[in-house]
């Protein structure tokens, strides 16, 4: 069975940066899509950034120009580079991989202080 483990969250001041990592316990194949979601207190889960079929990348409007999604297939790892962080980015961030099954990480807390 596959497990996803997120890391890299923490407390950062507004304007700062963090890089989140999502490591899979084993190779997942095939992969139909993979990306990052977040859930803020009192809010619904939303897509932050994702790779989708055809090689395209989708970003939420709120993070465009600030966040960058990437992956290292050899390491079974996906990343989210977050720059120019804002207090409204505060949330639990989850990685997701959709293959024959949907896989979710346990989440990592990102807190941005003003």
Backbone torsions as a table, in degrees:
resi	resn	phi	psi	omega
1	UNK	NA	155.4	-175.3
2	UNK	-101.7	137.4	171.1
3	UNK	-124.9	142.3	175.9
4	UNK	-112.2	133.1	-178.6
5	UNK	-124.7	117.9	176.6
6	UNK	-89.3	150.2	174.8
7	UNK	-153.1	167.2	175.2
8	UNK	104.5	-5.6	178.0
9	UNK	-72.8	172.1	179.8
10	UNK	163.0	-166.0	179.9
11	UNK	-102.2	129.0	-179.2
12	UNK	-142.1	149.9	176.7
13	UNK	-78.5	153.7	176.4
14	UNK	-53.1	136.9	-177.1
15	UNK	92.6	-11.1	-179.7
16	UNK	-83.5	-175.1	-175.9
17	UNK	-133.1	152.3	171.9
18	UNK	-143.6	152.7	172.0
19	UNK	-122.9	119.9	177.8
20	UNK	-92.7	144.9	176.7
21	UNK	-123.6	146.8	175.7
22	UNK	-133.0	111.9	-177.1
23	UNK	-108.6	129.8	176.2
24	UNK	-90.5	141.7	-178.0
25	UNK	-69.0	-20.6	177.1
26	UNK	-154.5	166.7	177.5
27	UNK	-65.1	136.5	176.5
28	UNK	-108.6	126.8	179.6
29	UNK	-150.4	135.5	-8.1
30	UNK	-77.5	165.4	174.1
31	UNK	-115.4	124.3	179.4
32	UNK	-93.1	-34.0	174.5
33	UNK	-159.9	159.4	177.5
34	UNK	-155.1	142.0	-178.2
35	UNK	-175.1	-171.3	-177.3
36	UNK	-117.5	137.8	174.4
37	UNK	-123.6	162.4	175.2
38	UNK	-144.0	154.5	176.7
39	UNK	-136.1	116.3	178.3
40	UNK	-91.3	158.5	178.8
41	UNK	-55.3	129.0	178.8
42	UNK	74.2	6.5	-178.8
43	UNK	-118.8	161.0	175.3
44	UNK	-81.4	156.9	176.3
45	UNK	-63.0	138.4	179.3
46	UNK	-134.1	150.4	175.4
47	UNK	-74.5	133.4	178.5
48	UNK	-98.8	-52.5	-179.2
49	UNK	-160.1	144.3	-178.9
50	UNK	-156.0	148.3	166.0
51	UNK	-87.7	139.4	176.2
52	UNK	-131.9	168.4	-176.5
53	UNK	-53.2	136.7	-177.4
54	UNK	98.9	-3.8	176.3
55	UNK	89.3	3.1	-179.5
56	UNK	-78.4	162.5	177.6
57	UNK	-127.2	135.0	177.8
58	UNK	-116.1	132.2	175.5
59	UNK	-120.1	143.8	169.8
60	UNK	-63.3	144.1	-179.2
61	UNK	-55.9	-33.6	-175.8
62	UNK	-69.3	-16.6	-177.2
63	UNK	-116.7	-3.3	-179.1
64	UNK	-58.4	133.4	-179.5
65	UNK	86.3	-10.6	-179.4
66	UNK	-116.0	-34.8	-177.3
67	UNK	-108.3	148.3	176.7
68	UNK	-135.7	125.7	176.8
69	UNK	-95.4	142.6	178.6
70	UNK	-151.5	172.2	-179.7
71	UNK	-151.1	156.6	174.7
72	UNK	-130.0	98.5	-175.2
73	UNK	-62.4	-35.3	-179.8
74	UNK	-63.7	-28.3	180.0
75	UNK	-100.8	3.0	-177.1
76	UNK	52.4	42.9	-172.7
77	UNK	-132.8	140.9	175.8
78	UNK	-120.2	148.0	-175.8
79	UNK	-128.1	156.6	170.3
80	UNK	-135.0	107.9	175.6
81	UNK	-86.3	122.4	-176.5
82	UNK	-118.1	115.9	179.1
83	UNK	-116.2	163.6	178.6
84	UNK	48.7	49.0	-175.0
85	UNK	-64.6	144.8	-179.8
86	UNK	-120.0	155.3	177.2
87	UNK	-54.3	-33.3	179.7
88	UNK	-70.6	-6.9	173.2
89	UNK	-81.1	-8.5	-179.9
90	UNK	-59.2	124.6	-176.8
91	UNK	-177.5	170.1	165.7
92	UNK	-89.9	126.8	-177.8
93	UNK	-102.6	132.7	-177.7
94	UNK	-122.2	138.7	171.0
95	UNK	-95.3	151.6	-177.6
96	UNK	-139.0	136.6	173.1
97	UNK	-129.5	125.7	178.9
98	UNK	-108.3	113.9	173.9
99	UNK	-122.6	-131.0	171.2
100	UNK	-67.5	-22.7	172.0
101	UNK	-128.5	164.0	173.0
102	UNK	-94.4	128.7	-179.3
103	UNK	-116.4	136.6	179.7
104	UNK	-128.3	141.9	172.1
105	UNK	-80.9	174.7	-177.5
106	UNK	-81.4	-13.6	179.1
107	UNK	97.2	148.2	174.6
108	UNK	-133.9	134.3	-174.6
109	UNK	-80.7	130.5	171.9
110	UNK	-118.4	121.9	179.0
111	UNK	-123.3	123.4	-179.1
112	UNK	-112.9	117.9	-178.9
113	UNK	-95.2	153.3	177.8
114	UNK	-97.8	NA	NA
